[in-house]
């Protein structure tokens, strides 16, 4: 069942939970995520990030994402994650994506506002929702071995009063808020400022999105939801789980026997499914 992000977040807020948003950089990811969600009867956001283009082309995977979402028995929002130019956002919308995230967080504030307004105007033509980012979660080369932590000098925490002005100026549906998380693998436990979330939510009156959830404790994830987070982006540890399972499957093959990619693929897909199920249960306050 295909829905837009605004509908998805309204559902999450009505239940007092956060919906999981999972990046799919390949078909195995799609199968793992849908397998987890349908096993738990859990709504979710299926995403593809612009920075994944070197691994898989949007024009190839996008139609598959939309088609599978339409046929799924659970509510699914298909979303472009971290889109950095309007032409790429339009490609996703033309493919049937029901939400886009415009990321102008590294730009000067005025330019971020102007570009986000254009993204909102574009999305409204398709009936799609828009997420944007203010502040910075840090380096965005998440996945594929990126490591992050408090030493990341590129972090900029979201200012609640600036967030209020940003939301009023742009008309976005959800705001990615920087309050201590980082994309990638944490080298040490993150220190989260939940007051940032509470104040941004109070002043903007729109759902708050948490990026960089991999490595955050279950307790802090629950505290984030209680503070006002309605959507949690999760990818790196899912990807890591798949890689670890593939490595174990490779070691289990006797020396001298042929190695088939399909064997590693199956192991990785099942591990990603189990990891996504664990994350979904936490986000829904089931664990």
PyMOL commands that set and color helices and strands:
alter all, ss='L'
color gray80, all
select helices_A, chain A and resi 5-15+27-40+50-52+58-71+86-94+109-124+160-170+194-204+218-227+236-251+261-283
alter helices_A, ss='H'
color red, helices_A
select strands_A, chain A and resi 19-23+44-49+76-83+99-102+129-134+147-148+174-177+185-186+207-210+229-234
alter strands_A, ss='S'
color yellow, strands_A
deselect
rebuild
show_as cartoon
